[in-house]
């Protein structure tokens, strides 16, 4: 309470309407089918570095604009030809929150991004989406996400190369200091002849993760283990789009986030201006007590003390790797104030 730390004071200096989510993940994994082939699977040990930064600003009470950048770098132990590409994504978007009752939130999102996957390869996406989040309890949250990825060579061209709907369901559960996350994404890739690759296919990507802070002094630094089975079919046995692959991750993830708190400031100012319920002549309960209490004419009149100034009264407590093989997910969040998409391709 007295010494919240340097990060608190740093984030306090930022504008109230600004929000951010930043994470960096370093992991190692066993991968059983690195070339995504139907037969003759090749396995490998892979190291991955993955930073992800989202910076947003509220332009309306429930509407934000944002920018995102993330990078995925894989280093393969035995298959060095797969190490060369470095995948990067830069995007901007608009999102709007629609609260549904007190525990449910619908977030609408529209994102435009450009991808760098390999030398001489340009890809761009237009991605409208919607995420429904429901808090069954403070420890158990479920969500569903629908996104439509429209891919082209250049930005704003629409689905000239391919169109890919993503369907995701997931759940998060917290027990003591442990966090359990399970998600499942189904992807239908409909590709044009000039797409890279040009073969259409279907894919299912499931993730099961267990995470825990490695020290109480830094709760945002967690160690995790994640299992990720991937199924591909309807690809005519094209390498890179076929077969079954199993990935077993372990690593560390550090997260820094700031929610917009302009709504909280507005509520506090409004409560201070109203003066709070206790001792206020505007409080309905006090007015009712004064009206219903009969006057005692046998008592000497007492001197009434003046009411305390409004500033001294208590405040009124009323009134969130998209390459040829696998989509990248980001995850979800405070219902009213967090402006971050839980899952993005």
C-alpha positions in Angstrom: 0.0 0.0 0.0 2.8 2.4 0.9 5.4 1.2 -1.6 3.7 -0.2 -4.6 6.9 -0.2 -6.7 8.5 1.6 -9.5 6.3 0.1 -12.2 3.2 1.6 -10.5 4.6 5.1 -10.5 5.8 4.7 -14.1 2.4 3.5 -15.3 0.7 6.3 -13.2 2.5 8.9 -15.4 0.8 7.6 -18.5 -2.5 9.2 -19.8 -5.6 7.7 -18.1 -7.1 6.7 -21.5 -4.0 4.9 -22.7 -3.7 1.1 -22.2 -1.0 -1.4 -23.1 -0.3 -5.1 -23.0 3.3 -6.2 -23.5 4.7 -9.7 -23.1 7.8 -11.6 -24.1 8.0 -15.4 -24.1 11.1 -17.5 -24.3 10.4 -21.2 -24.8 11.9 -24.5 -25.8 9.8 -27.3 -27.4 9.8 -30.7 -28.8 8.1 -30.8 -32.2 7.3 -34.2 -33.8 6.5 -33.1 -37.4 8.5 -30.0 -38.3 7.8 -30.2 -42.1 4.0 -30.9 -41.6 4.1 -33.9 -43.9 1.6 -36.8 -44.0 4.3 -39.5 -43.8 7.9 -39.7 -42.8 7.7 -37.3 -39.9 10.8 -35.4 -38.8 11.1 -34.2 -35.2 13.4 -31.5 -33.7 14.2 -29.4 -30.7 13.2 -25.8 -31.2 14.0 -22.6 -29.3 11.5 -19.7 -29.7 11.6 -16.0 -28.7 8.3 -14.2 -29.0 7.8 -10.5 -28.0 4.3 -9.0 -28.4 3.3 -5.4 -27.7 -0.1 -3.8 -28.0 -0.6 0.0 -27.4 -4.2 1.5 -27.4 -6.0 4.7 -26.6 -9.7 5.2 -25.8 -11.4 7.6 -28.2 -14.9 7.0 -26.7 -16.0 5.5 -23.4 -16.0 1.9 -24.9 -14.1 2.4 -28.1 -10.3 2.3 -28.7 -7.8 2.4 -31.4 -4.6 0.4 -31.1 -1.4 -0.7 -32.7 0.3 -4.1 -32.3 3.7 -5.6 -33.2 4.9 -9.1 -32.5 7.8 -11.2 -33.7 8.4 -15.0 -33.8 11.9 -16.4 -34.1 12.4 -20.1 -34.1 15.9 -21.7 -34.0 15.9 -25.5 -34.9 18.6 -27.8 -33.6 18.8 -30.2 -36.6 16.9 -28.5 -39.5 18.8 -25.2 -40.0 16.9 -24.4 -43.2 13.8 -23.8 -41.0 15.6 -21.3 -38.8 16.2 -18.7 -41.5 12.8 -17.0 -41.7 11.9 -14.5 -39.0 8.1 -13.9 -38.8 6.9 -10.3 -37.9 3.5 -8.6 -37.9 2.6 -4.9 -37.6 -1.0 -4.0 -37.3 -3.5 -1.3 -36.3 -7.1 -1.7 -35.4 -10.3 -0.4 -33.9 -12.2 -2.2 -31.1 -15.5 -1.6 -29.3 -16.8 -3.2 -26.1 -20.5 -4.0 -25.5 -21.3 -5.1 -21.9 -24.0 -7.7 -21.6 -25.2 -7.7 -18.0 -22.5 -7.7 -15.4 -20.5 -10.8 -16.2 -20.6 -10.9 -20.0 -18.8 -8.7 -22.6 -18.9 -8.7 -26.4 -15.9 -7.1 -28.0 -16.0 -6.2 -31.7 -12.6 -5.7 -33.5 -11.3 -4.8 -36.9 -7.6 -5.1 -37.6 -5.4 -4.4 -40.6 -1.9 -5.8 -40.7 1.2 -6.5 -42.8 3.3 -9.6 -42.5 7.0 -10.3 -43.1 7.6 -14.0 -43.4 10.5 -14.4 -45.9 12.6 -12.4 -48.3 10.5 -11.2 -51.2 7.3 -12.4 -49.7 4.6 -9.8 -48.9 1.4 -10.6 -47.2 -1.4 -8.3 -45.8 -4.6 -9.1 -43.8 -7.9 -7.5 -43.1 -9.3 -9.2 -40.0 -12.8 -8.4 -38.6 -13.7 -10.3 -35.5 -15.8 -10.7 -32.4 -15.0 -12.1 -28.9 -17.6 -13.1 -26.3 -16.3 -13.3 -22.7 -18.3 -14.6 -19.7 -17.1 -14.8 -16.1 -18.7 -17.8 -14.5 -16.9 -16.8 -11.3 -13.9 -14.7 -10.4 -11.7 -17.7 -11.0 -13.3 -19.3 -14.0 -13.7 -17.4 -17.3 -14.9 -18.7 -20.7 -14.7 -17.1 -24.1 -15.5 -17.6 -27.8 -13.9 -15.9 -30.7 -14.8 -15.6 -34.4 -12.4 -13.9 -36.9 -12.3 -13.7 -40.7 -8.8 -13.3 -42.1 -8.8 -11.8 -45.6 -5.3 -12.1 -47.1 -3.8 -10.3 -50.1 -0.4 -9.0 -51.3 -1.0 -5.4 -50.3 -3.0 -3.7 -47.6 -6.7 -2.9 -48.3 -7.0 -5.4 -51.3 -9.3 -7.8 -49.5 -9.2 -11.6 -50.0 -7.4 -11.6 -53.3 -5.2 -14.5 -52.2 -7.2 -16.3 -49.5 -10.0 -16.1 -47.0 -9.6 -17.9 -43.6 -12.3 -18.0 -40.9 -11.1 -18.8 -37.4 -13.4 -20.3 -34.8 -12.0 -20.4 -31.2 -13.4 -21.5 -27.8 -11.5 -21.4 -24.6 -11.6 -21.3 -20.8 -9.3 -20.0 -18.0 -9.3 -21.2 -14.4 -7.2 -19.9 -11.5 -6.4 -22.0 -8.4 -4.3 -20.4 -5.8 -1.2 -19.2 -7.8 -1.8 -21.6 -10.7 -3.5 -20.7 -14.0 -4.9 -23.3 -16.3 -5.9 -22.3 -19.9 -7.5 -24.5 -22.6 -8.3 -23.3 -26.1 -9.2 -24.9 -29.4 -9.2 -23.2 -32.8 -10.6 -24.5 -36.1 -9.3 -22.9 -39.3 -10.7 -23.2 -42.8 -8.2 -22.0 -45.4 -9.8 -21.2 -48.8 -6.9 -20.2 -51.2 -6.8 -18.7 -54.6 -4.3 -20.0 -57.3 -1.9 -17.1 -56.6 -1.9 -17.7 -52.9 1.3 -18.8 -51.1 0.8 -21.7 -50.8 -2.1 -22.2 -53.3 -3.5 -25.4 -51.7 -6.6 -25.1 -49.5 -6.8 -27.1 -46.2 -8.4 -27.5 -42.8 -6.6 -27.3 -39.5 -7.4 -27.8 -35.8 -5.0 -26.3 -33.2 -5.6 -27.0 -29.5 -3.6 -25.6 -26.6 -3.5 -26.7 -22.9 -1.3 -24.6 -20.7 -0.4 -24.6 -17.0 1.4 -21.5 -15.6 2.6 -20.3 -12.2 4.7 -17.3 -11.1 8.3 -18.3 -10.3 8.5 -15.8 -7.4 5.9 -13.8 -5.4 8.1 -10.7 -5.8 7.5 -10.7 -9.6 4.0 -12.1 -10.1 4.0 -11.2 -13.8 6.9 -13.5 -14.5 5.6 -17.0 -14.9 6.9 -20.4 -15.9 4.6 -22.5 -18.1 4.2 -25.8 -19.8 2.0 -26.0 -22.9 0.9 -29.0 -25.0 -0.2 -28.2 -28.6 -1.6 -30.9 -30.9 -2.2 -29.8 -34.5 -4.3 -31.7 -37.1 -4.2 -30.9 -40.8 -6.5 -32.5 -43.5 -8.0 -31.9 -46.9 -4.7 -30.7 -48.2 -3.9 -33.3 -50.9 -0.9 -34.4 -48.9 1.0 -31.1 -49.7 4.1 -30.8 -47.4 3.7 -27.9 -45.0 -0.1 -28.4 -44.7 -0.5 -32.0 -44.0 -0.3 -34.6 -41.2 -0.3 -34.4 -37.4 2.2 -32.4 -35.3 2.6 -32.4 -31.5 4.4 -29.6 -29.8 5.4 -29.7 -26.1 6.5 -26.2 -24.9 8.1 -25.1 -21.6 9.5 -21.7 -20.9 9.1 -18.3 -19.2 6.7 -15.4 -20.0 6.9 -11.9 -18.6 3.8 -9.6 -19.0 3.3 -5.9 -18.3 -0.1 -4.3 -18.7 -2.0 -1.1 -18.0 -5.7 -0.7 -18.1 -7.5 2.6 -18.9 -8.7 4.2 -15.7 -10.5 7.3 -17.0 -13.9 5.8 -16.1 -12.8 5.2 -12.5 -11.5 8.8 -12.3 -14.8 10.1 -13.6 -16.8 8.1 -11.0 -14.6 9.3 -8.2 -15.0 13.0 -9.2 -18.7 12.5 -9.5 -18.9 10.9 -6.1 -16.8 13.6 -4.5 -19.0 16.3 -6.1 -22.2 14.6 -4.8 -20.7 14.5 -1.3 -21.5 10.9 -0.4 -24.5 9.4 1.5 -23.5 9.9 5.2 -24.5 13.1 6.7 -26.0 14.4 3.5 -29.5 15.9 3.5 -30.0 14.5 0.0 -29.7 10.9 1.3 -33.2 9.3 1.0 -32.8 7.2 4.2 -31.9 10.2 6.3 -34.8 12.2 5.0 -37.1 9.4 5.8 -35.9 9.1 9.3 -36.2 12.8 9.9 -39.8 12.8 8.5 -41.0 9.8 10.5 -39.5 10.7 13.9 -42.2 12.3 16.1 -41.1 15.5 17.9 -40.9 15.3 21.7 -42.4 18.6 23.1 -41.4 17.8 26.7 -37.7 18.0 26.0 -35.8 21.3 25.9 -34.8 22.2 22.4 -31.3 21.1 21.6 -28.7 23.1 19.6 -28.3 21.5 16.2 -24.7 21.1 15.1 -24.1 22.2 11.5 -23.7 19.4 8.9 -20.1 18.4 8.0 -18.7 19.8 4.8 -19.2 17.6 1.7 -15.5 17.0 1.4 -15.3 15.4 4.8 -18.1 12.9 4.2 -17.4 9.3 3.0 -17.6 8.9 -0.8 -20.7 7.4 -2.2 -20.1 3.7 -3.2 -23.1 3.5 -5.5 -23.4 4.2 -9.0 -7.1 -8.6 -23.8 2.8 -18.1 -35.5 0.3 -16.9 -38.1 2.4 -18.5 -40.9 1.6 -21.3 -43.3 1.4 -23.7 -40.4 -0.3 -22.2 -37.4 -2.2 -19.1 -36.3 -0.9 -17.1 -33.5 -3.2 -16.4 -30.5 -3.2 -13.6 -28.0 -5.5 -13.8 -25.3 -8.6 -11.8 -22.6 -9.6 -9.2 -19.2 -11.3 -6.7 -17.2 -14.8 -6.5 -18.6 -15.2 -2.7 -18.6 -11.7 -1.3 -18.7 -9.4 -3.8 -20.5 -9.2 -3.2 -24.2 -7.3 -6.1 -25.5 -8.3 -8.9 -27.7 -7.9 -12.4 -26.2 -7.3 -14.2 -29.4 -5.9 -12.9 -32.7 -4.7 -14.9 -35.7 
